[in-house]
């Protein structure tokens, strides 16, 4: 007997639970994901540009903000120039804190190594996008895949 496994089931087995967040380019810090209940193992975090960014000079970075007392915000990448980012661009992290935001445009695809070289383990908190100037236009669908470490661990779109 043949058992059909759906694409959703294969993705869940390979990457974990998927959460998405629609984000319009704005100035300042915008929460995209909230982590609650306990630590999570993030297997991938990337954005898909569905409306091109405006030409205003701006820098964008991804920030993790732990809710526990004491730790400072952690820049998951350095502020990277994102003015005029084209539609169908993929934005991702290299997996090395302090690297620039990574881009793949059009037919260029990200390899698994480029998609994220090292998973992250996050305690409860939030993941933000921080942008230095308003683009006026621009839209990104952010995708986060994770595996809960405890039975209470969860991620939700902010």
OpenMM code with the backbone's topology and positions (N, CA, C; nanometers):
from openmm import Vec3, app, unit

residues = "UNK UNK UNK UNK UNK UNK UNK UNK UNK UNK UNK UNK UNK UNK UNK UNK UNK UNK UNK UNK UNK UNK UNK UNK UNK UNK UNK UNK UNK UNK UNK UNK UNK UNK UNK UNK UNK UNK UNK UNK UNK UNK UNK UNK UNK UNK UNK UNK UNK UNK UNK UNK UNK UNK UNK UNK UNK UNK UNK UNK UNK UNK UNK UNK UNK UNK UNK UNK UNK UNK UNK UNK UNK UNK UNK UNK UNK UNK UNK UNK UNK UNK UNK UNK UNK UNK UNK UNK UNK UNK UNK UNK UNK UNK UNK UNK UNK UNK UNK UNK UNK UNK UNK UNK UNK UNK UNK UNK UNK UNK UNK UNK UNK UNK UNK UNK UNK UNK UNK UNK UNK UNK UNK UNK UNK UNK UNK UNK UNK UNK UNK UNK UNK UNK UNK UNK UNK UNK UNK UNK UNK UNK UNK UNK UNK UNK UNK UNK UNK UNK UNK UNK UNK UNK UNK UNK UNK UNK".split()
positions = [
    Vec3(0.0836, -0.1165, 0.0000),
    Vec3(0.0000, 0.0000, 0.0000),
    Vec3(0.0888, 0.1238, 0.0000),
    Vec3(0.0557, 0.2199, -0.0825),
    Vec3(0.1309, 0.3438, -0.0933),
    Vec3(0.0694, 0.4498, -0.0025),
    Vec3(0.1559, 0.5187, 0.0685),
    Vec3(0.1112, 0.6294, 0.1522),
    Vec3(0.1623, 0.7583, 0.0896),
    Vec3(0.0733, 0.8490, 0.0624),
    Vec3(0.1104, 0.9766, 0.0035),
    Vec3(0.1414, 1.0760, 0.1153),
    Vec3(0.2582, 1.1355, 0.1071),
    Vec3(0.2963, 1.2383, 0.2035),
    Vec3(0.2864, 1.3722, 0.1310),
    Vec3(0.2151, 1.4657, 0.1892),
    Vec3(0.1945, 1.5955, 0.1254),
    Vec3(0.3175, 1.6849, 0.1422),
    Vec3(0.3238, 1.7895, 0.0620),
    Vec3(0.4319, 1.8861, 0.0716),
    Vec3(0.4396, 1.9503, 0.2086),
    Vec3(0.3243, 1.9788, 0.2663),
    Vec3(0.3193, 2.0385, 0.4003),
    Vec3(0.3807, 1.9443, 0.5031),
    Vec3(0.3523, 1.8161, 0.4915),
    Vec3(0.4069, 1.7186, 0.5850),
    Vec3(0.5578, 1.7031, 0.5682),
    Vec3(0.6042, 1.7030, 0.4447),
    Vec3(0.7479, 1.6929, 0.4192),
    Vec3(0.8195, 1.8157, 0.4749),
    Vec3(0.7630, 1.9353, 0.4514),
    Vec3(0.8235, 2.0585, 0.5032),
    Vec3(0.8311, 2.0535, 0.6553),
    Vec3(0.7240, 2.0091, 0.7203),
    Vec3(0.7223, 2.0017, 0.8663),
    Vec3(0.8271, 1.9036, 0.9182),
    Vec3(0.8442, 1.7922, 0.8487),
    Vec3(0.9452, 1.6943, 0.8889),
    Vec3(1.0864, 1.7491, 0.8715),
    Vec3(1.1107, 1.8226, 0.7656),
    Vec3(1.2446, 1.8739, 0.7351),
    Vec3(1.2782, 2.0010, 0.8110),
    Vec3(1.1821, 2.0945, 0.8189),
    Vec3(1.2113, 2.2276, 0.8717),
    Vec3(1.1428, 2.2584, 1.0044),
    Vec3(1.0367, 2.1885, 1.0382),
    Vec3(0.9609, 2.2189, 1.1585),
    Vec3(0.8342, 2.2949, 1.1254),
    Vec3(0.7791, 2.3606, 1.2254),
    Vec3(0.6541, 2.4345, 1.2118),
    Vec3(0.6806, 2.5662, 1.1397),
    Vec3(0.5938, 2.6012, 1.0454),
    Vec3(0.6101, 2.7259, 0.9695),
    Vec3(0.5187, 2.8352, 1.0242),
    Vec3(0.5752, 2.9562, 1.0383),
    Vec3(0.4996, 3.0751, 1.0751),
    Vec3(0.5347, 3.1824, 0.9728),
    Vec3(0.4350, 3.2580, 0.9255),
    Vec3(0.4619, 3.3646, 0.8283),
    Vec3(0.4132, 3.4981, 0.8825),
    Vec3(0.4763, 3.6038, 0.8322),
    Vec3(0.4383, 3.7402, 0.8706),
    Vec3(0.4501, 3.8312, 0.7487),
    Vec3(0.3419, 3.9020, 0.7183),
    Vec3(0.3428, 4.0021, 0.6119),
    Vec3(0.3972, 4.1313, 0.6709),
    Vec3(0.4922, 4.1963, 0.6023),
    Vec3(0.5572, 4.3160, 0.6562),
    Vec3(0.5735, 4.4201, 0.5460),
    Vec3(0.5216, 4.5407, 0.5720),
    Vec3(0.5429, 4.6547, 0.4833),
    Vec3(0.6602, 4.7350, 0.5366),
    Vec3(0.7474, 4.7796, 0.4482),
    Vec3(0.8662, 4.8533, 0.4910),
    Vec3(0.8256, 4.9786, 0.5663),
    Vec3(0.8789, 4.9934, 0.6855),
    Vec3(0.8503, 5.1085, 0.7704),
    Vec3(0.9791, 5.1503, 0.8405),
    Vec3(0.9828, 5.2753, 0.8843),
    Vec3(1.0986, 5.3240, 0.9589),
    Vec3(1.0919, 5.2717, 1.1016),
    Vec3(1.2066, 5.2406, 1.1566),
    Vec3(1.2130, 5.1970, 1.2953),
    Vec3(1.2046, 5.0471, 1.3092),
    Vec3(1.1690, 5.0034, 1.4303),
    Vec3(1.1669, 4.8615, 1.4616),
    Vec3(1.0247, 4.8066, 1.4547),
    Vec3(1.0071, 4.6981, 1.3796),
    Vec3(0.8768, 4.6322, 1.3659),
    Vec3(0.8907, 4.4872, 1.4081),
    Vec3(0.8101, 4.4444, 1.5034),
    Vec3(0.8125, 4.3036, 1.5447),
    Vec3(0.7533, 4.2178, 1.4334),
    Vec3(0.8198, 4.1065, 1.4043),
    Vec3(0.7650, 4.0144, 1.3047),
    Vec3(0.7265, 3.8800, 1.3663),
    Vec3(0.7999, 3.8356, 1.4704),
    Vec3(0.7671, 3.7084, 1.5352),
    Vec3(0.7827, 3.7216, 1.6867),
    Vec3(0.6971, 3.6499, 1.7608),
    Vec3(0.7029, 3.6464, 1.9067),
    Vec3(0.7218, 3.5016, 1.9509),
    Vec3(0.8177, 3.4799, 2.0404),
    Vec3(0.8478, 3.3468, 2.0933),
    Vec3(0.7973, 3.3420, 2.2379),
    Vec3(0.7182, 3.2398, 2.2696),
    Vec3(0.6614, 3.2278, 2.4039),
    Vec3(0.6760, 3.0855, 2.4573),
    Vec3(0.6634, 3.0711, 2.5882),
    Vec3(0.6514, 2.9404, 2.6509),
    Vec3(0.7793, 2.8644, 2.6776),
    Vec3(0.8852, 2.8942, 2.6081),
    Vec3(1.0117, 2.8229, 2.6246),
    Vec3(1.0971, 2.8379, 2.5010),
    Vec3(1.2161, 2.7782, 2.5012),
    Vec3(1.3075, 2.7937, 2.3885),
    Vec3(1.2585, 2.7234, 2.2620),
    Vec3(1.3002, 2.7782, 2.1478),
    Vec3(1.2698, 2.7177, 2.0173),
    Vec3(1.3988, 2.7057, 1.9366),
    Vec3(1.4031, 2.6057, 1.8534),
    Vec3(1.5148, 2.5805, 1.7628),
    Vec3(1.4707, 2.6288, 1.6251),
    Vec3(1.5241, 2.7424, 1.5805),
    Vec3(1.4847, 2.8004, 1.4519),
    Vec3(1.5717, 2.7386, 1.3422),
    Vec3(1.5062, 2.6712, 1.2486),
    Vec3(1.5786, 2.6036, 1.1406),
    Vec3(1.5952, 2.6908, 1.0176),
    Vec3(1.5066, 2.7892, 0.9978),
    Vec3(1.5244, 2.8845, 0.8872),
    Vec3(1.4443, 3.0106, 0.9148),
    Vec3(1.4976, 3.1211, 0.8647),
    Vec3(1.4325, 3.2515, 0.8748),
    Vec3(1.4687, 3.3269, 0.7485),
    Vec3(1.3677, 3.3584, 0.6665),
    Vec3(1.3954, 3.4324, 0.5436),
    Vec3(1.2743, 3.5136, 0.5020),
    Vec3(1.2986, 3.6137, 0.4186),
    Vec3(1.1927, 3.6973, 0.3660),
    Vec3(1.1856, 3.6883, 0.2150),
    Vec3(1.0656, 3.7003, 0.1612),
    Vec3(1.0420, 3.6998, 0.0168),
    Vec3(0.9837, 3.8357, -0.0195),
    Vec3(1.0577, 3.9150, -0.0981),
    Vec3(1.0125, 4.0483, -0.1368),
    Vec3(0.9052, 4.0333, -0.2443),
    Vec3(0.7823, 4.0794, -0.2132),
    Vec3(0.6716, 4.0675, -0.3076),
    Vec3(0.6347, 4.2014, -0.3711),
    Vec3(0.6820, 4.3121, -0.3124),
    Vec3(0.6713, 4.4456, -0.3728),
    Vec3(0.8085, 4.5107, -0.3555),
    Vec3(0.8672, 4.5561, -0.4661),
    Vec3(1.0023, 4.6129, -0.4622),
    Vec3(1.0100, 4.7305, -0.3654),
    Vec3(1.1274, 4.7461, -0.3030),
    Vec3(1.1517, 4.8569, -0.2111),
    Vec3(1.1712, 4.9855, -0.2896),
    Vec3(1.1398, 5.0986, -0.2268),
    Vec3(1.1655, 5.2291, -0.2861),
    Vec3(1.3143, 5.2581, -0.2919),
    Vec3(1.3490, 5.3717, -0.3525),
    Vec3(1.4890, 5.4067, -0.3752),
    Vec3(1.5516, 5.4863, -0.2610),
    Vec3(1.4739, 5.5192, -0.1572),
    Vec3(1.5303, 5.5943, -0.0445),
    Vec3(1.6449, 5.5156, 0.0183),
    Vec3(1.7541, 5.5855, 0.0495),
    Vec3(1.8670, 5.5201, 0.1156),
    Vec3(1.8221, 5.4696, 0.2518),
    Vec3(1.8402, 5.3419, 0.2756),
    Vec3(1.8023, 5.2833, 0.4042),
    Vec3(1.8866, 5.1604, 0.4318),
    Vec3(1.8994, 5.1282, 0.5591),
    Vec3(1.9670, 5.0065, 0.6031),
    Vec3(1.8679, 4.9246, 0.6834),
    Vec3(1.8757, 4.7932, 0.6688),
    Vec3(1.7829, 4.7024, 0.7358),
    Vec3(1.8621, 4.5959, 0.8099),
    Vec3(1.8153, 4.5605, 0.9295),
    Vec3(1.8764, 4.4510, 1.0041),
    Vec3(1.7676, 4.3729, 1.0766),
    Vec3(1.8014, 4.2495, 1.1153),
    Vec3(1.7126, 4.1628, 1.1905),
    Vec3(1.7674, 4.1563, 1.3334),
    Vec3(1.6785, 4.1740, 1.4315),
    Vec3(1.7188, 4.1843, 1.5721),
    Vec3(1.6396, 4.0845, 1.6555),
    Vec3(1.7078, 4.0174, 1.7493),
    Vec3(1.6427, 3.9300, 1.8474),
    Vec3(1.6417, 4.0024, 1.9809),
    Vec3(1.5259, 4.0084, 2.0432),
    Vec3(1.5068, 4.0764, 2.1711),
    Vec3(1.4558, 3.9745, 2.2724),
    Vec3(1.5443, 3.9280, 2.3601),
    Vec3(1.5080, 3.8305, 2.4631),
    Vec3(1.4292, 3.9007, 2.5729),
    Vec3(1.3202, 3.8394, 2.6191),
    Vec3(1.2388, 3.9026, 2.7236),
    Vec3(1.2998, 3.8863, 2.8621),
    Vec3(1.3959, 3.7962, 2.8783),
    Vec3(1.4603, 3.7771, 3.0084),
    Vec3(1.5364, 3.9033, 3.0478),
    Vec3(1.5394, 3.9310, 3.1755),
    Vec3(1.6104, 4.0493, 3.2242),
    Vec3(1.7603, 4.0336, 3.1987),
    Vec3(1.8218, 4.1394, 3.1531),
    Vec3(1.9666, 4.1388, 3.1385),
    Vec3(2.0198, 4.1392, 2.9967),
    Vec3(1.9878, 4.0389, 2.9150),
    Vec3(2.0508, 4.0364, 2.7825),
    Vec3(2.0090, 4.1561, 2.6971),
    Vec3(2.1070, 4.2121, 2.6284),
    Vec3(2.0777, 4.3202, 2.5347),
    Vec3(2.0229, 4.2613, 2.4057),
    Vec3(1.9597, 4.3454, 2.3252),
    Vec3(1.9154, 4.3003, 2.1932),
    Vec3(2.0356, 4.2470, 2.1163),
    Vec3(2.0108, 4.1452, 2.0350),
    Vec3(2.1167, 4.0841, 1.9553),
    Vec3(2.0877, 4.1088, 1.8084),
    Vec3(2.1778, 4.1807, 1.7404),
    Vec3(2.1656, 4.2005, 1.5966),
    Vec3(2.2042, 4.0701, 1.5274),
    Vec3(2.1079, 4.0059, 1.4600),
    Vec3(2.1357, 3.8801, 1.3911),
    Vec3(2.2118, 3.9022, 1.2616),
    Vec3(2.2091, 4.0271, 1.2126),
    Vec3(2.2911, 4.0675, 1.0981),
    Vec3(2.3198, 4.2156, 1.1146),
    Vec3(2.4209, 4.2646, 1.0456),
    Vec3(2.4495, 4.4072, 1.0516),
    Vec3(2.3505, 4.4817, 0.9627),
    Vec3(2.3340, 4.6108, 0.9895),
    Vec3(2.2468, 4.6934, 0.9053),
    Vec3(2.3028, 4.6924, 0.7634),
    Vec3(2.2192, 4.6517, 0.6684),
    Vec3(2.2602, 4.6314, 0.5300),
    Vec3(2.1755, 4.7182, 0.4385),
    Vec3(2.2386, 4.7813, 0.3386),
    Vec3(2.1659, 4.8664, 0.2432),
    Vec3(2.0621, 4.7840, 0.1683),
    Vec3(1.9360, 4.8316, 0.1724),
    Vec3(1.8271, 4.7592, 0.1068),
    Vec3(1.7449, 4.8466, 0.0128),
    Vec3(1.7907, 4.9692, -0.0147),
    Vec3(1.7174, 5.0557, -0.1084),
    Vec3(1.7062, 4.9864, -0.2440),
    Vec3(1.5917, 5.0004, -0.3067),
    Vec3(1.5647, 4.9460, -0.4414),
    Vec3(1.5772, 4.7936, -0.4492),
    Vec3(1.5544, 4.7250, -0.3395),
    Vec3(1.5558, 4.5786, -0.3433),
    Vec3(1.4426, 4.5324, -0.4346),
    Vec3(1.4771, 4.4468, -0.5299),
    Vec3(1.3839, 4.4060, -0.6354),
    Vec3(1.2814, 4.3044, -0.5864),
    Vec3(1.1679, 4.3024, -0.6559),
    Vec3(1.0665, 4.2007, -0.6332),
    Vec3(1.1288, 4.0637, -0.6604),
    Vec3(1.0819, 3.9618, -0.5922),
    Vec3(1.1301, 3.8233, -0.6008),
    Vec3(1.2702, 3.8039, -0.5428),
    Vec3(1.3152, 3.8976, -0.4593),
    Vec3(1.4414, 3.8806, -0.3877),
    Vec3(1.4151, 3.8028, -0.2598),
    Vec3(1.5048, 3.7116, -0.2271),
    Vec3(1.4992, 3.6418, -0.0994),
    Vec3(1.5989, 3.7077, -0.0049),
    Vec3(1.5546, 3.7383, 0.1174),
    Vec3(1.6388, 3.7977, 0.2203),
    Vec3(1.6577, 3.6933, 0.3295),
    Vec3(1.7816, 3.6715, 0.3713),
    Vec3(1.8049, 3.5715, 0.4743),
    Vec3(1.9284, 3.6064, 0.5549),
    Vec3(1.9527, 3.5278, 0.6573),
    Vec3(2.0701, 3.5416, 0.7419),
    Vec3(2.1704, 3.4338, 0.7042),
    Vec3(2.2989, 3.4646, 0.7212),
    Vec3(2.4014, 3.3648, 0.6901),
    Vec3(2.4113, 3.2600, 0.7993),
    Vec3(2.3590, 3.2909, 0.9177),
    Vec3(2.3748, 3.2023, 1.0324),
    Vec3(2.4892, 3.2462, 1.1221),
    Vec3(2.5672, 3.3442, 1.0754),
    Vec3(2.6780, 3.3985, 1.1542),
    Vec3(2.6374, 3.5383, 1.2004),
    Vec3(2.6224, 3.5558, 1.3321),
    Vec3(2.5856, 3.6860, 1.3858),
    Vec3(2.6929, 3.7870, 1.3455),
    Vec3(2.6483, 3.9018, 1.2921),
    Vec3(2.7413, 4.0055, 1.2498),
    Vec3(2.7642, 4.0098, 1.1005),
    Vec3(2.7204, 3.9070, 1.0268),
    Vec3(2.7278, 3.9117, 0.8803),
    Vec3(2.6192, 4.0047, 0.8284),
    Vec3(2.6295, 4.0413, 0.7015),
    Vec3(2.5266, 4.1246, 0.6404),
    Vec3(2.4044, 4.0404, 0.6050),
    Vec3(2.2923, 4.1083, 0.5831),
    Vec3(2.1722, 4.0444, 0.5316),
    Vec3(2.2064, 3.9880, 0.3940),
    Vec3(2.1623, 3.8677, 0.3644),
    Vec3(2.1941, 3.8009, 0.2376),
    Vec3(2.0801, 3.8196, 0.1378),
    Vec3(2.1145, 3.8322, 0.0072),
    Vec3(2.0165, 3.8538, -0.0989),
    Vec3(2.0331, 3.7486, -0.2084),
    Vec3(1.9223, 3.7011, -0.2617),
    Vec3(1.9215, 3.6209, -0.3846),
    Vec3(1.8052, 3.6735, -0.4677),
    Vec3(1.8335, 3.7129, -0.5908),
    Vec3(1.7325, 3.7792, -0.6731),
    Vec3(1.6995, 3.6972, -0.7961),
    Vec3(1.5706, 3.6977, -0.8330),
    Vec3(1.5259, 3.6356, -0.9576),
    Vec3(1.5554, 3.4881, -0.9635),
    Vec3(1.6276, 3.4472, -1.0661),
    Vec3(1.6528, 3.3050, -1.0868),
    Vec3(1.7617, 3.2517, -0.9952),
    Vec3(1.8378, 3.3413, -0.9312),
    Vec3(1.9407, 3.2954, -0.8382),
    Vec3(1.8732, 3.2349, -0.7163),
    Vec3(1.9097, 3.1154, -0.6815),
    Vec3(1.8505, 3.0485, -0.5660),
    Vec3(1.9529, 3.0404, -0.4537),
    Vec3(1.9045, 3.0356, -0.3332),
    Vec3(1.9922, 3.0161, -0.2184),
    Vec3(2.0112, 2.8670, -0.1966),
    Vec3(2.1350, 2.8264, -0.1799),
    Vec3(2.1622, 2.6874, -0.1452),
    Vec3(2.1266, 2.6681, 0.0022),
    Vec3(2.1129, 2.5435, 0.0477),
    Vec3(2.0865, 2.5238, 0.1909),
    Vec3(2.1917, 2.5912, 0.2786),
    Vec3(2.3178, 2.5906, 0.2353),
    Vec3(2.4231, 2.6547, 0.3139),
    Vec3(2.4026, 2.8056, 0.3190),
    Vec3(2.3564, 2.8657, 0.2093),
    Vec3(2.3325, 3.0092, 0.2069),
    Vec3(2.2029, 3.0465, 0.2778),
    Vec3(2.1059, 2.9556, 0.2758),
    Vec3(1.9766, 2.9838, 0.3373),
    Vec3(1.9936, 3.0101, 0.4862),
    Vec3(2.0752, 2.9319, 0.5496),
    Vec3(2.1135, 2.9582, 0.6886),
    Vec3(2.2124, 2.8512, 0.7284),
    Vec3(2.3350, 2.8937, 0.7558),
    Vec3(2.4404, 2.7964, 0.7830),
    Vec3(2.4347, 2.7392, 0.9234),
    Vec3(2.3748, 2.8104, 1.0172),
    Vec3(2.3665, 2.7598, 1.1539),
    Vec3(2.2304, 2.7954, 1.2107),
    Vec3(2.1569, 2.6974, 1.2590),
    Vec3(2.0282, 2.7285, 1.3206),
    Vec3(2.0491, 2.8102, 1.4482),
    Vec3(1.9439, 2.8730, 1.4934),
    Vec3(1.9470, 2.9509, 1.6158),
    Vec3(1.8578, 2.8846, 1.7199),
    Vec3(1.8955, 2.8974, 1.8473),
    Vec3(1.8079, 2.8609, 1.9570),
    Vec3(1.7744, 2.9905, 2.0293),
    Vec3(1.6435, 3.0212, 2.0372),
    Vec3(1.5989, 3.1444, 2.0999),
    Vec3(1.5136, 3.1136, 2.2217),
    Vec3(1.5342, 3.1935, 2.3261),
    Vec3(1.4467, 3.1926, 2.4434),
    Vec3(1.3258, 3.2802, 2.4121),
    Vec3(1.2230, 3.2809, 2.4989),
    Vec3(1.1092, 3.3691, 2.4725),
    Vec3(1.1544, 3.5138, 2.4503),
    Vec3(1.0904, 3.5762, 2.3537),
    Vec3(1.1250, 3.7126, 2.3153),
    Vec3(1.0594, 3.7465, 2.1831),
    Vec3(1.1265, 3.8314, 2.1075),
    Vec3(1.0709, 3.8755, 1.9795),
    Vec3(1.1824, 3.8901, 1.8768),
    Vec3(1.1431, 3.8758, 1.7519),
    Vec3(1.2338, 3.9017, 1.6396),
    Vec3(1.1775, 4.0223, 1.5660),
    Vec3(1.2636, 4.1199, 1.5428),
    Vec3(1.2235, 4.2461, 1.4820),
    Vec3(1.2983, 4.2691, 1.3514),
    Vec3(1.2380, 4.3500, 1.2651),
    Vec3(1.3080, 4.4095, 1.1509),
    Vec3(1.3279, 4.5558, 1.1868),
    Vec3(1.4491, 4.6047, 1.1729),
    Vec3(1.4806, 4.7436, 1.2034),
    Vec3(1.5281, 4.8109, 1.0750),
    Vec3(1.4594, 4.9169, 1.0369),
    Vec3(1.4918, 4.9874, 0.9121),
    Vec3(1.5145, 5.1356, 0.9435),
    Vec3(1.6191, 5.1944, 0.8826),
    Vec3(1.6579, 5.3314, 0.9165),
    Vec3(1.5771, 5.4390, 0.8456),
    Vec3(1.5115, 5.4080, 0.7345),
    Vec3(1.4327, 5.5092, 0.6626),
    Vec3(1.3118, 5.4433, 0.5979),
    Vec3(1.2053, 5.5191, 0.5844),
    Vec3(1.0828, 5.4694, 0.5232),
    Vec3(1.1014, 5.4596, 0.3719),
    Vec3(1.0662, 5.3458, 0.3152),
    Vec3(1.0776, 5.3257, 0.1714),
    Vec3(0.9540, 5.3745, 0.0962),
    Vec3(0.8462, 5.3979, 0.1663),
    Vec3(0.7233, 5.4383, 0.0996),
    Vec3(0.6524, 5.3199, 0.0372),
    Vec3(0.7261, 5.2334, -0.0275),
    Vec3(0.6716, 5.1099, -0.0848),
    Vec3(0.7643, 4.9953, -0.0465),
    Vec3(0.7163, 4.8760, -0.0620),
    Vec3(0.7951, 4.7572, -0.0321),
    Vec3(0.7173, 4.6648, 0.0589),
    Vec3(0.7198, 4.5377, 0.0258),
    Vec3(0.6476, 4.4386, 0.1051),
    Vec3(0.7278, 4.3089, 0.1062),
    Vec3(0.7367, 4.2488, 0.2255),
    Vec3(0.8100, 4.1237, 0.2430),
    Vec3(0.7206, 4.0259, 0.3175),
    Vec3(0.7172, 3.9014, 0.2706),
    Vec3(0.6575, 3.7931, 0.3481),
    Vec3(0.7729, 3.7225, 0.4172),
    Vec3(0.7728, 3.7282, 0.5506),
    Vec3(0.8773, 3.6629, 0.6297),
    Vec3(0.8309, 3.5223, 0.6671),
    Vec3(0.9222, 3.4259, 0.6574),
    Vec3(0.8965, 3.2862, 0.6923),
    Vec3(0.9929, 3.2447, 0.8021),
    Vec3(0.9406, 3.1817, 0.9048),
    Vec3(1.0237, 3.1256, 1.0116),
    Vec3(0.9797, 2.9813, 1.0316),
    Vec3(1.0760, 2.8906, 1.0350),
    Vec3(1.0494, 2.7494, 1.0633),
    Vec3(1.1183, 2.7151, 1.1943),
    Vec3(1.0482, 2.6414, 1.2810),
    Vec3(1.1069, 2.6120, 1.4111),
    Vec3(1.0602, 2.4767, 1.4638),
    Vec3(1.1391, 2.4293, 1.5610),
    Vec3(1.1045, 2.3085, 1.6354),
    Vec3(1.0931, 2.3503, 1.7820),
    Vec3(0.9789, 2.3247, 1.8461),
    Vec3(0.9654, 2.3610, 1.9875),
    Vec3(1.0548, 2.2722, 2.0740),
    Vec3(1.1222, 2.3326, 2.1705),
    Vec3(1.2098, 2.2564, 2.2600),
    Vec3(1.1300, 2.1995, 2.3779),
    Vec3(1.0298, 2.2728, 2.4248),
    Vec3(0.9439, 2.2228, 2.5321),
    Vec3(0.8003, 2.2126, 2.4791),
    Vec3(0.7147, 2.1511, 2.5572),
    Vec3(0.5758, 2.1358, 2.5148),
    Vec3(0.5020, 2.2702, 2.5116),
    Vec3(0.5555, 2.3728, 2.5776),
    Vec3(0.4921, 2.5048, 2.5798),
    Vec3(0.5524, 2.6021, 2.4795),
    Vec3(0.6675, 2.5684, 2.4205),
    Vec3(0.7356, 2.6582, 2.3279),
    Vec3(0.6530, 2.6815, 2.2029),
    Vec3(0.6461, 2.8090, 2.1590),
    Vec3(0.5705, 2.8417, 2.0381),
    Vec3(0.6218, 2.9714, 1.9779),
    Vec3(0.5972, 2.9860, 1.8487),
    Vec3(0.6266, 3.1109, 1.7769),
    Vec3(0.4989, 3.1535, 1.7072),
    Vec3(0.4711, 3.2844, 1.7116),
    Vec3(0.3546, 3.3399, 1.6430),
    Vec3(0.3965, 3.4654, 1.5688),
    Vec3(0.3231, 3.4970, 1.4627),
    Vec3(0.3444, 3.6241, 1.3931),
    Vec3(0.3071, 3.7366, 1.4903),
    Vec3(0.3894, 3.8400, 1.4934),
    Vec3(0.3636, 3.9523, 1.5858),
    Vec3(0.2564, 4.0434, 1.5308),
] * unit.nanometer
topology = app.Topology()
chain = topology.addChain("A")
for resn in residues:
    res = topology.addResidue(resn, chain)
    for name in ("N", "CA", "C"):
        topology.addAtom(name, app.Element.getBySymbol(name[0]), res)
